[in-house]
Amino acid sequence: MIEVGVMGATGYTGAELIQLIGRHTQAHLRFATSRSHAGQNLAHVFPGAPDFHLIDPQRAPLSDVDLVFLCLPHGKSAQVAAEALQAGTRVIDLSADFRLADADVYEQWYGQRHAAPELLDQAVYGLTETEREHLIGAHLVANPGCYPTTVLLALYPLLLESAVDGQVIVDAKSGVSGAGRTPKLATQFVEMAEDLRPYSIGRAHRHLPEMEAMLARWSDSHPRLIFSPHLVPITRGLLSTLYIPLRSGWTESQLHDLYLETYAGEAFITILPVGQVATIRQVNYSNRCAIGLTEVEGTLVVTAAIDNLRKGAAGQALQNMNVVFELEETSGLL
């Protein structure tokens, strides 16, 4: 039995992760922390959540677990990760603190110095389907962002074949839970209801360097991205639509076969029939990514949908834990 801890259990991602751990037959939740709700029961904070006593982060027995999930804000995870690794505990970090390999790039995009730059080269990027061989036995895993999960899974087969010819436009839409549980005026019901709100459009969103860093690993001629995320008035779910200029010679049928071949045997990737689009309803409350393809006059339009709290966060983190410890990859997720 793998003993695990969850730091930051009362955010949306932490609470979701604890639900999934409760379904896992080979993992046991040893502790869960919350700075604001220490001493309370998780079920009192999240009705319907497991009955579990929350402790202060300072009291977390890091050396008593095999792995700790860090569901903490950006800038707060790095120091805790260093402490956990020093205690001999593996780490899966759901913040952005280890997604970028360059501390200067991190400071540029997140507005603060990295608290543990010496660990950056140890982190394995946790996009499970493309990085599986590097995840086995890893000590520090950087769980991907929700938007990058859809964009990267949508582009990966094309990058392997150098099929992209120019700049890629990404139009992405996420449920409000992706903005976190901390109260903000912009995400209150009256502000969000009956609205569709773009933000950080073009080349301004923090997920941009994360995505382009992975594209650069897969291809020397990787495309630049124009990335336009939006908040939509739904609780959960994320849909990205990518407009991808293609090199000549590709047919819609060949592209569909390429995606089927690339993701053959992947339990959590669904390649839809030619011309069918992915929707949020197809994937919510699952760890799946649904991908649809339509070719239009040399442009491939890819739709990729996930549940932002599952495949975009907690579900992928548990999937990565399964790979790290060489367990059945679907454990706790089906």
C-alpha positions as a Markdown table, in Angstrom:
| # | Residue | x | y | z |
|---|---|---|---|---|
| 1 | Met | 0.0 | 0.0 | 0.0 |
| 2 | Ile | 1.4 | 3.4 | -1.0 |
| 3 | Glu | 1.0 | 6.0 | 1.7 |
| 4 | Val | 0.3 | 9.5 | 0.3 |
| 5 | Gly | -0.3 | 13.0 | 1.6 |
| 6 | Val | -2.1 | 16.0 | 0.1 |
| 7 | Met | -0.9 | 19.5 | 0.8 |
| 8 | Gly | -3.7 | 22.0 | 0.1 |
| 9 | Ala | -6.7 | 19.8 | 0.4 |
| 10 | Thr | -9.4 | 22.4 | 0.5 |
| 11 | Gly | -8.9 | 23.9 | -3.0 |
| 12 | Tyr | -10.9 | 22.4 | -5.9 |
| 13 | Thr | -8.0 | 20.3 | -7.1 |
| 14 | Gly | -7.0 | 19.0 | -3.6 |
| 15 | Ala | -10.6 | 18.0 | -2.8 |
| 16 | Glu | -10.9 | 16.3 | -6.2 |
| 17 | Leu | -7.7 | 14.4 | -5.7 |
| 18 | Ile | -8.8 | 13.1 | -2.3 |
| 19 | Gln | -12.0 | 11.8 | -3.8 |
| 20 | Leu | -9.9 | 9.9 | -6.4 |
| 21 | Ile | -7.4 | 8.5 | -3.8 |
| 22 | Gly | -10.4 | 7.1 | -1.9 |
| 23 | Arg | -11.2 | 4.9 | -4.9 |
| 24 | His | -7.7 | 3.7 | -5.3 |
| 25 | Thr | -7.1 | 0.1 | -4.1 |
| 26 | Gln | -3.3 | 0.5 | -3.6 |
| 27 | Ala | -3.1 | 4.0 | -2.1 |
| 28 | His | -3.9 | 5.2 | 1.4 |
| 29 | Leu | -4.4 | 8.9 | 2.4 |
| 30 | Arg | -2.1 | 9.4 | 5.4 |
| 31 | Phe | -2.7 | 13.1 | 5.8 |
| 32 | Ala | -4.3 | 16.2 | 4.3 |
| 33 | Thr | -3.4 | 19.8 | 5.1 |
| 34 | Ser | -5.2 | 23.1 | 5.0 |
| 35 | Arg | -3.9 | 26.3 | 6.4 |
| 36 | Ser | -7.3 | 28.0 | 6.6 |
| 37 | His | -9.3 | 24.9 | 7.8 |
| 38 | Ala | -6.8 | 23.1 | 10.0 |
| 39 | Gly | -8.6 | 21.1 | 12.7 |
| 40 | Gln | -11.8 | 20.8 | 10.8 |
| 41 | Asn | -13.2 | 17.9 | 8.8 |
| 42 | Leu | -12.9 | 18.0 | 5.0 |
| 43 | Ala | -16.6 | 16.9 | 4.7 |
| 44 | His | -17.6 | 20.1 | 6.6 |
| 45 | Val | -15.7 | 22.2 | 4.1 |
| 46 | Phe | -16.8 | 20.3 | 1.0 |
| 47 | Pro | -20.2 | 18.6 | 1.6 |
| 48 | Gly | -20.0 | 15.1 | 0.1 |
| 49 | Ala | -16.2 | 14.9 | 0.5 |
| 50 | Pro | -14.6 | 12.0 | 2.4 |
| 51 | Asp | -14.7 | 12.3 | 6.2 |
| 52 | Phe | -11.1 | 13.2 | 6.9 |
| 53 | His | -9.4 | 15.4 | 9.6 |
| 54 | Leu | -7.4 | 18.3 | 8.2 |
| 55 | Ile | -4.1 | 19.3 | 9.8 |
| 56 | Asp | -1.9 | 22.4 | 9.6 |
| 57 | Pro | 0.8 | 22.2 | 6.9 |
| 58 | Gln | 3.5 | 22.7 | 9.5 |
| 59 | Arg | 2.5 | 19.4 | 11.1 |
| 60 | Ala | 2.5 | 17.4 | 7.9 |
| 61 | Pro | 4.6 | 14.2 | 8.5 |
| 62 | Leu | 6.4 | 14.3 | 5.2 |
| 63 | Ser | 8.7 | 11.4 | 6.1 |
| 64 | Asp | 5.8 | 9.1 | 6.9 |
| 65 | Val | 4.5 | 8.9 | 3.3 |
| 66 | Asp | 5.8 | 7.5 | 0.0 |
| 67 | Leu | 4.5 | 10.5 | -2.0 |
| 68 | Val | 3.0 | 13.9 | -1.4 |
| 69 | Phe | 0.8 | 15.8 | -3.8 |
| 70 | Leu | 1.3 | 19.5 | -3.7 |
| 71 | Cys | -2.0 | 21.3 | -4.5 |
| 72 | Leu | -0.6 | 24.7 | -3.5 |
| 73 | Pro | -0.5 | 28.1 | -5.2 |
| 74 | His | 2.3 | 28.9 | -7.6 |
| 75 | Gly | 5.3 | 30.1 | -5.6 |
| 76 | Lys | 4.4 | 28.0 | -2.5 |
| 77 | Ser | 5.2 | 24.5 | -3.7 |
| 78 | Ala | 8.9 | 24.7 | -4.4 |
| 79 | Gln | 10.0 | 25.0 | -0.8 |
| 80 | Val | 7.7 | 22.3 | 0.4 |
| 81 | Ala | 8.9 | 20.0 | -2.5 |
| 82 | Ala | 12.5 | 20.6 | -1.4 |
| 83 | Glu | 11.6 | 19.6 | 2.2 |
| 84 | Ala | 9.7 | 16.5 | 1.1 |
| 85 | Leu | 12.5 | 15.3 | -1.2 |
| 86 | Gln | 15.0 | 15.9 | 1.6 |
| 87 | Ala | 12.8 | 13.6 | 3.8 |
| 88 | Gly | 13.0 | 10.9 | 1.1 |
| 89 | Thr | 9.4 | 11.4 | -0.1 |
| 90 | Arg | 8.5 | 11.6 | -3.8 |
| 91 | Val | 6.6 | 14.7 | -5.0 |
| 92 | Ile | 3.9 | 15.4 | -7.6 |
| 93 | Asp | 3.5 | 19.1 | -7.8 |
| 94 | Leu | 0.2 | 20.5 | -9.3 |
| 95 | Ser | 1.4 | 24.1 | -9.3 |
| 96 | Ala | 3.6 | 25.7 | -12.0 |
| 97 | Asp | 6.7 | 25.7 | -9.9 |
| 98 | Phe | 8.5 | 22.9 | -11.7 |
| 99 | Arg | 7.0 | 23.1 | -15.2 |
| 100 | Leu | 9.6 | 25.5 | -16.6 |
| 101 | Ala | 13.2 | 24.3 | -16.7 |
| 102 | Asp | 14.6 | 27.9 | -16.6 |
| 103 | Ala | 14.4 | 29.8 | -13.3 |
| 104 | Asp | 14.7 | 33.2 | -15.2 |
| 105 | Val | 11.8 | 32.3 | -17.4 |
| 106 | Tyr | 9.8 | 31.3 | -14.3 |
| 107 | Glu | 10.6 | 34.7 | -12.7 |
| 108 | Gln | 9.6 | 36.5 | -15.9 |
| 109 | Trp | 6.2 | 34.9 | -16.1 |
| 110 | Tyr | 5.3 | 34.4 | -12.5 |
| 111 | Gly | 6.8 | 37.6 | -11.1 |
| 112 | Gln | 8.9 | 36.0 | -8.3 |
| 113 | Arg | 12.2 | 34.2 | -7.9 |
| 114 | His | 12.1 | 30.5 | -7.8 |
| 115 | Ala | 12.5 | 29.1 | -4.3 |
| 116 | Ala | 14.4 | 25.9 | -5.3 |
| 117 | Pro | 16.0 | 26.4 | -8.7 |
| 118 | Glu | 18.5 | 23.6 | -8.0 |
| 119 | Leu | 15.6 | 21.1 | -8.4 |
| 120 | Leu | 14.4 | 22.3 | -11.8 |
| 121 | Asp | 16.6 | 19.8 | -13.7 |
| 122 | Gln | 15.3 | 16.9 | -11.6 |
| 123 | Ala | 11.6 | 17.5 | -12.4 |
| 124 | Val | 9.9 | 15.3 | -15.0 |
| 125 | Tyr | 7.0 | 17.0 | -16.9 |
| 126 | Gly | 4.0 | 14.9 | -16.2 |
| 127 | Leu | 2.1 | 14.7 | -19.5 |
| 128 | Thr | 1.6 | 11.0 | -19.0 |
| 129 | Glu | 1.0 | 9.8 | -22.5 |
| 130 | Thr | 4.2 | 11.4 | -24.0 |
| 131 | Glu | 6.5 | 11.2 | -21.0 |
| 132 | Arg | 5.7 | 7.8 | -19.5 |
| 133 | Glu | 9.1 | 6.3 | -19.8 |
| 134 | His | 10.7 | 9.3 | -17.9 |
| 135 | Leu | 8.0 | 9.1 | -15.2 |
| 136 | Ile | 8.8 | 5.6 | -14.0 |
| 137 | Gly | 10.5 | 5.9 | -10.6 |
| 138 | Ala | 10.6 | 9.7 | -10.8 |
| 139 | His | 11.1 | 11.6 | -7.5 |
| 140 | Leu | 9.7 | 15.0 | -8.6 |
| 141 | Val | 6.9 | 15.3 | -11.2 |
| 142 | Ala | 5.6 | 18.6 | -12.5 |
| 143 | Asn | 1.9 | 18.0 | -13.3 |
| 144 | Pro | 0.9 | 20.0 | -16.5 |
| 145 | Gly | -1.5 | 22.9 | -16.6 |
| 146 | Cys | -5.0 | 22.2 | -17.8 |
| 147 | Tyr | -4.8 | 24.3 | -21.0 |
| 148 | Pro | -1.4 | 22.8 | -21.9 |
| 149 | Thr | -2.8 | 19.3 | -21.5 |
| 150 | Thr | -5.3 | 19.8 | -24.3 |
| 151 | Val | -3.0 | 21.8 | -26.6 |
| 152 | Leu | 0.0 | 19.4 | -26.3 |
| 153 | Leu | -2.0 | 16.2 | -26.7 |
| 154 | Ala | -3.7 | 17.8 | -29.7 |
| 155 | Leu | -0.3 | 18.8 | -31.3 |
| 156 | Tyr | 1.9 | 15.8 | -30.3 |
| 157 | Pro | 1.2 | 13.5 | -33.3 |
| 158 | Leu | 1.7 | 16.3 | -35.8 |
| 159 | Leu | 5.0 | 17.4 | -34.2 |
| 160 | Leu | 6.4 | 13.9 | -34.5 |
| 161 | Glu | 5.8 | 13.9 | -38.2 |
| 162 | Ser | 6.8 | 17.6 | -38.8 |
| 163 | Ala | 3.3 | 18.1 | -40.3 |
| 164 | Val | 2.8 | 21.7 | -39.0 |
| 165 | Asp | 3.6 | 24.6 | -41.3 |
| 166 | Gly | 3.3 | 27.9 | -39.5 |
| 167 | Gln | 1.8 | 29.6 | -36.5 |
| 168 | Val | -1.0 | 27.7 | -34.6 |
| 169 | Ile | -4.0 | 29.5 | -33.2 |
| 170 | Val | -5.5 | 28.1 | -30.0 |
| 171 | Asp | -9.0 | 29.2 | -28.9 |
| 172 | Ala | -9.6 | 27.7 | -25.5 |
| 173 | Lys | -12.5 | 27.8 | -23.0 |
| 174 | Ser | -12.5 | 26.7 | -19.4 |
| 175 | Gly | -15.0 | 26.4 | -16.6 |
| 176 | Val | -14.7 | 28.8 | -13.7 |
| 177 | Ser | -13.2 | 26.2 | -11.3 |
| 178 | Gly | -10.0 | 26.5 | -13.3 |
| 179 | Ala | -9.6 | 30.0 | -11.7 |
| 180 | Gly | -9.3 | 28.4 | -8.2 |
| 181 | Arg | -11.4 | 28.6 | -5.1 |
| 182 | Thr | -10.0 | 31.9 | -3.7 |
| 183 | Pro | -12.8 | 34.5 | -4.0 |
| 184 | Lys | -12.3 | 37.0 | -6.8 |
| 185 | Leu | -14.8 | 39.6 | -8.2 |
| 186 | Ala | -14.4 | 38.5 | -11.8 |
| 187 | Thr | -15.4 | 34.9 | -10.9 |
| 188 | Gln | -18.4 | 35.6 | -8.8 |
| 189 | Phe | -21.7 | 34.3 | -10.2 |
| 190 | Val | -23.2 | 37.7 | -11.1 |
| 191 | Glu | -20.1 | 38.7 | -12.9 |
| 192 | Met | -19.7 | 35.4 | -14.9 |
| 193 | Ala | -23.3 | 34.3 | -15.6 |
| 194 | Glu | -24.5 | 34.8 | -19.1 |
| 195 | Asp | -21.0 | 36.0 | -20.2 |
| 196 | Leu | -18.0 | 34.7 | -22.1 |
| 197 | Arg | -14.8 | 36.3 | -21.1 |
| 198 | Pro | -11.5 | 36.2 | -22.9 |
| 199 | Tyr | -8.4 | 37.0 | -20.9 |
| 200 | Ser | -4.6 | 37.1 | -21.3 |
| 201 | Ile | -5.0 | 36.6 | -25.1 |
| 202 | Gly | -2.4 | 36.3 | -27.8 |
| 203 | Arg | 0.9 | 35.7 | -26.1 |
| 204 | Ala | 0.3 | 36.9 | -22.6 |
| 205 | His | -1.0 | 33.8 | -20.6 |
| 206 | Arg | 1.4 | 32.0 | -18.2 |
| 207 | His | 0.8 | 28.7 | -19.8 |
| 208 | Leu | 2.4 | 29.8 | -23.1 |
| 209 | Pro | 6.1 | 29.2 | -22.2 |
| 210 | Glu | 5.1 | 25.8 | -20.7 |
| 211 | Met | 3.5 | 24.7 | -24.0 |
| 212 | Glu | 6.2 | 26.1 | -26.3 |
| 213 | Ala | 8.9 | 24.5 | -24.2 |
| 214 | Met | 7.4 | 21.0 | -24.8 |
| 215 | Leu | 6.8 | 21.7 | -28.5 |
| 216 | Ala | 10.5 | 22.6 | -28.8 |
| 217 | Arg | 11.5 | 19.3 | -27.2 |
| 218 | Trp | 9.4 | 17.4 | -29.8 |
| 219 | Ser | 10.5 | 19.3 | -32.9 |
| 220 | Asp | 13.3 | 21.7 | -33.9 |
| 221 | Ser | 10.8 | 23.4 | -36.2 |
| 222 | His | 8.1 | 23.8 | -33.6 |
| 223 | Pro | 5.3 | 26.4 | -34.2 |
| 224 | Arg | 4.7 | 29.6 | -32.3 |
| 225 | Leu | 1.3 | 29.8 | -30.6 |
| 226 | Ile | -1.3 | 32.4 | -30.5 |
| 227 | Phe | -3.2 | 31.4 | -27.4 |
| 228 | Ser | -6.6 | 32.9 | -26.5 |
| 229 | Pro | -8.2 | 31.5 | -23.3 |
| 230 | His | -11.7 | 32.3 | -22.2 |
| 231 | Leu | -13.7 | 31.7 | -19.0 |
| 232 | Val | -17.2 | 30.3 | -19.6 |
| 233 | Pro | -20.0 | 30.2 | -17.0 |
| 234 | Ile | -19.8 | 26.5 | -16.2 |
| 235 | Thr | -18.3 | 24.8 | -13.2 |
| 236 | Arg | -15.9 | 22.4 | -14.8 |
| 237 | Gly | -14.6 | 21.3 | -18.2 |
| 238 | Leu | -12.2 | 22.7 | -20.8 |
| 239 | Leu | -12.3 | 22.8 | -24.6 |
| 240 | Ser | -9.5 | 23.9 | -26.9 |
| 241 | Thr | -10.0 | 24.5 | -30.6 |
| 242 | Leu | -6.7 | 24.6 | -32.6 |
| 243 | Tyr | -6.3 | 25.9 | -36.1 |
| 244 | Ile | -3.2 | 24.3 | -37.5 |
| 245 | Pro | -1.6 | 25.0 | -40.9 |
| 246 | Leu | -0.4 | 21.8 | -42.5 |
| 247 | Arg | 2.5 | 21.0 | -44.8 |
| 248 | Ser | 1.2 | 19.8 | -48.2 |
| 249 | Gly | 0.3 | 16.2 | -48.9 |
| 250 | Trp | -1.7 | 15.4 | -45.8 |
| 251 | Thr | -5.3 | 14.2 | -46.2 |
| 252 | Glu | -8.0 | 14.1 | -43.5 |
| 253 | Ser | -7.9 | 10.3 | -43.6 |
| 254 | Gln | -4.1 | 10.2 | -43.2 |
| 255 | Leu | -4.3 | 12.6 | -40.3 |
| 256 | His | -6.9 | 10.6 | -38.5 |
| 257 | Asp | -4.9 | 7.4 | -39.0 |
| 258 | Leu | -1.8 | 9.2 | -37.5 |
| 259 | Tyr | -3.7 | 10.2 | -34.3 |
| 260 | Leu | -5.2 | 6.7 | -34.0 |
| 261 | Glu | -1.7 | 5.1 | -34.4 |
| 262 | Thr | 0.0 | 7.6 | -32.0 |
| 263 | Tyr | -2.5 | 7.1 | -29.2 |
| 264 | Ala | -3.2 | 3.4 | -29.8 |
| 265 | Gly | -3.7 | 1.6 | -26.5 |
| 266 | Glu | -4.0 | 4.8 | -24.5 |
| 267 | Ala | -6.8 | 4.3 | -21.9 |
| 268 | Phe | -7.5 | 8.0 | -21.5 |
| 269 | Ile | -7.3 | 9.3 | -25.1 |
| 270 | Thr | -10.3 | 9.1 | -27.4 |
| 271 | Ile | -9.9 | 9.9 | -31.1 |
| 272 | Leu | -13.3 | 10.7 | -32.4 |
| 273 | Pro | -14.5 | 9.7 | -35.9 |
| 274 | Val | -13.5 | 12.0 | -38.8 |
| 275 | Gly | -15.5 | 15.2 | -38.7 |
| 276 | Gln | -16.9 | 14.7 | -35.2 |
| 277 | Val | -16.0 | 17.4 | -32.7 |
| 278 | Ala | -15.0 | 17.0 | -29.0 |
| 279 | Thr | -17.3 | 18.5 | -26.4 |
| 280 | Ile | -17.0 | 19.0 | -22.7 |
| 281 | Arg | -20.0 | 16.8 | -21.9 |
| 282 | Gln | -18.1 | 13.8 | -23.4 |
| 283 | Val | -15.4 | 14.0 | -20.8 |
| 284 | Asn | -16.6 | 15.7 | -17.6 |
| 285 | Tyr | -16.0 | 13.7 | -14.4 |
| 286 | Ser | -13.5 | 11.5 | -16.3 |
| 287 | Asn | -9.8 | 11.4 | -16.9 |
| 288 | Arg | -10.2 | 11.3 | -20.7 |
| 289 | Cys | -9.2 | 13.6 | -23.4 |
| 290 | Ala | -11.5 | 13.5 | -26.4 |
| 291 | Ile | -9.9 | 14.7 | -29.7 |
| 292 | Gly | -11.8 | 15.5 | -32.9 |
| 293 | Leu | -10.2 | 16.3 | -36.3 |
| 294 | Thr | -11.5 | 18.2 | -39.3 |
| 295 | Glu | -9.3 | 19.2 | -42.3 |
| 296 | Val | -10.4 | 22.4 | -44.2 |
| 297 | Glu | -8.3 | 23.5 | -47.2 |
| 298 | Gly | -4.9 | 22.8 | -45.7 |
| 299 | Thr | -5.8 | 23.7 | -42.2 |
| 300 | Leu | -6.4 | 21.1 | -39.5 |
| 301 | Val | -9.1 | 22.1 | -37.0 |
| 302 | Val | -8.5 | 20.0 | -33.8 |
| 303 | Thr | -11.0 | 20.1 | -30.9 |
| 304 | Ala | -9.7 | 18.7 | -27.6 |
| 305 | Ala | -11.8 | 18.4 | -24.5 |
| 306 | Ile | -11.0 | 17.5 | -20.9 |
| 307 | Asp | -12.4 | 17.9 | -17.4 |
| 308 | Asn | -10.0 | 20.6 | -16.0 |
| 309 | Leu | -10.2 | 19.1 | -12.5 |
| 310 | Arg | -9.5 | 15.6 | -13.7 |
| 311 | Lys | -7.3 | 15.1 | -16.7 |
| 312 | Gly | -6.3 | 18.8 | -16.3 |
| 313 | Ala | -5.2 | 18.4 | -12.7 |
| 314 | Ala | -6.1 | 15.7 | -10.1 |
| 315 | Gly | -6.8 | 12.8 | -12.4 |
| 316 | Gln | -3.6 | 13.3 | -14.3 |
| 317 | Ala | -1.7 | 13.6 | -11.0 |
| 318 | Leu | -3.1 | 10.2 | -9.9 |
| 319 | Gln | -2.3 | 8.7 | -13.3 |
| 320 | Asn | 1.3 | 9.9 | -12.9 |
| 321 | Met | 1.5 | 8.4 | -9.4 |
| 322 | Asn | 0.4 | 5.1 | -10.9 |
| 323 | Val | 3.2 | 5.3 | -13.5 |
| 324 | Val | 5.8 | 6.4 | -11.0 |
| 325 | Phe | 5.2 | 3.3 | -8.9 |
| 326 | Glu | 4.5 | 1.0 | -11.9 |
| 327 | Leu | 0.9 | 0.3 | -10.9 |
| 328 | Glu | -2.0 | -0.3 | -13.2 |
| 329 | Glu | -2.2 | 3.1 | -14.9 |
| 330 | Thr | -6.0 | 3.3 | -14.7 |
| 331 | Ser | -6.2 | 2.5 | -11.0 |
| 332 | Gly | -8.6 | 4.8 | -9.2 |
| 333 | Leu | -9.5 | 6.5 | -12.5 |
| 334 | Leu | -12.1 | 4.2 | -14.1 |
